[in-house]
Amino acid sequence: MNVAIMQPFYLFLRKHFHLLKRADIYVFMDDTQFVKNSHHNRNRIKSSQGYTWLTVPVLHRFGQLIFEVELDNKKNWRKKHWESIKQAYSKAPYFSQYKNFFEEVYSKEWDKLSSLNIFLIKEISKFLNICNTKFINLSELNILNDNPTQRLIDICENLGATNYIIGTKAKDYMEEWRWEKTNVNLEYYEPEYKPYPQLHGNFLDNCAIIDLLFNCGPESGKYIWGNDN
């Protein structure tokens, strides 16, 4: 059984959905420390001016965990985000197919950052026909360990994983010798992607998933996992 563990970022990139599709269980690591102005609360889209950042304002206190972070709804960020998205993608081939969903998301007042992020990830997964992955919030499991690698192992063993999939950047901090003492295989995974049709000139990679979705619609999976189903 494949397990993947990832912090719930705002609007995710296509590589995150690739990892999500491969997982039987996908754990949102929502009980790790929040990092302001990281992908926790911001992501970028492609507009006629190039990359445009969308940042969700938060009421942040140092040391807060992701699931504790509240949104600063005194700022009119939802209207700004939706207006930026419409300006960037209103002429995209599949904008009208997903317009109502995103308009509704940005018309709702969200209290917690993690609730917004996780909701978007789950619903966009459905648009990408990712239907067989089970989602779990790590804050609900109460699995604690001061050692980061051992904590990942504890999570995997608790869930009965046989394979733990993680991006290759994790090699920088992973204590691989700990995994050798388990029955869980450690798999590093960092696929390369080809460009997809995009508005506004030359291709820009690493945009939020909505860039791919609005431009390619039901064909989006072809540019994430290709024939790897």
N, C-alpha and C positions, 0 to 999 in steps of 0.2 A: 504494500500500500504506500503510495506516494504522499508525503506531507511537505507542504511549503509554509514558511512563516514570514510574514512581511508586515511592516508598519503601515497603517492605513493612510496613504498619501492622498492629496487632493487631485482628483481626476486621473491619476495613474498614467503611465506610459504604456506603449504597446508591449514592451518586454515584461511588464508586470502581469498583463493579461495572458501572455504566453505561459508564464510560470503558473498562473492560476489554472489555466486549462489542463496542465499536466498533473495537477494535484488532485488526489482523492479528497483530502482534507486541507483546507486553506485556513491558516490561523492568522487572524489580525493581531499583531503584537501592539495592542493599544495601551499596555501598561508600562511602556518605556518612556523615558524623559522626552518631553516635547522640545523641539528646536525651532525657535521662531524664525520665520522667513526662510525655511527650508521647504522641501516638497510636502511637509506636513500641512502647510497652509497656503502653498502657492504652486502654480504651474504656468506654463506658457503655451500660447496658441500662436498661429501664424496669421498675421494681418497684412494689409497692403504695405505697411511700414516695416515688415519683418517680424521678428519675435515680439510678442506682447505678453507681459506678465499679468496674471490674474492672482491677486493676493487677498486672502480672506482675513479680515482684521479680527484679532482675538484679544481677550482680557487675560493677559499672561502674567503669571507669577513664576519666578525662577524656581526650578525644581518640580514643576507640575508634570504629571503624567499625561499622556495624550488624551486618555478618556476623561480627564478632569477639565480640559481646556474649554472655556466658554467663548462664544462668539461675541464680538462687539457690534451689536445690532443697532447701536446709535449711529453708526456709519452706514450709509446707503450702498453697501458693497454689492448687494444682490442685484440692484438695478444696473449698477456699473458693469458687473460681470455679464449680465444678459445683453446689455447694449453692445458691449465689446464683441461678444460672440455673434450677435446678429450682424454687426457691421463686417465682421471677418468672413462669415459663412453663409449669409443669406442667398448668395448666388451659387453655393456649392450644390452638386447634383442631388444630394440626399438630405439637405437641410430640412426640407418640408416633412420628411418622413419621421424625424425625431424632434421637430420643433416643439410640439405640444408638451412632450415630456419635460424637456429642459425649461421651458417657460413656466411650467408648474413647479419645478424644483426651485427656481429662483423667485417665485412668488410666495413661497412658504418661509416663515421665520423659523430658522433653526437655532437651537439653544447650544448644542455641543458640536465641536468640530468633528469629533469621531463619528457622531451620528450622521452628519452630512457626508463625510468621506465614504463611510461604509455603505450607506444607502446608494450613493452614486456607483460605487464599484459593483455592488450586487446587481443593480438594474442594468448597467452597461454590459455586464457579463451575459445577461439574457439577450440583449441585442446582438451579441457576438455568438449566440448559440452555445454558450457554456452552461450546460444544464446539470451536469453530474457531479459537480464539486460541492462538498459540504463546507460551510463557513462556521468558524468558531472565533469568539472573542477571547483572547488570552486572559483578560481581566476576570473572566468568569471561571477560569480553571484554577486560579490561585496556586500556580506552580512557581515557586521562588527559589533562586539560587544566586549567590553573589558572583559565581563564575559564569560568564556569558556562554561559553561553549557547553558547560555542563547543564546549564539551564535549557539550552536547545535540545540536548540529549534527553533530559527529563521530560520535556514536552513530547518529543517523538515517541519515547517509550510509553508514556502515559496513553498516547493515542494508538499504540500498536503499529507504528510505522515500520516498514521494511526499507524505505528509501527516503532520504531527506534531500530535497533539491534546493540549491541556493546559488546565487550569482557568484561569479569567480572573484569579485572584489572582496568577498568574505575571507579569502585566503590570507588576507593581511592580518586578521585577528584570530582565525580559527586554530584551536589546539587540536590538530588532527589526531594526535595520539589517543585522545580520549575516545574518539569514535571507534578506534580499533578494538576497544574493549567492549563494544556493544554489538548487537545483531542488526544495527541500522547502517545501511550503506550511505555514505556521504557522496553526493553527486553535485559537482560544480557545473553550472549551466549558464552560458552567455552566448546566445545565438546572434548571428549577424543578419541584418535585414536589408532588403532591397528597397529603393524608393517607391513611393506610390503616387498616383496622380494627385496634384495639389493645386490650389489656387495661388495667385500672387507670385508668379515668377519661379525662380530656381528653388529646388527642393530644399527644405530645412528639416532636419531630423530631430528626434527627441521632443516633439510637441506632445501636448496632452492628447489622450486617446480620442477626444472629440474631433480633432483635426482629421484623423483617419476615418472616423465614423461618418462625418458629414461629407467627406470626399468620395468614399468608397462603399458606404452602406453595407448591404449584405455580403459584398465581396471583401470586406475588411479582413476576415480571417486569412485570406490568401496572402496577405502582406504581413501576417504575424507568424502563423505556424505553417503556411503553405499546404503541402500535402501530408504534413505530419499530424494526422488526426488520431 
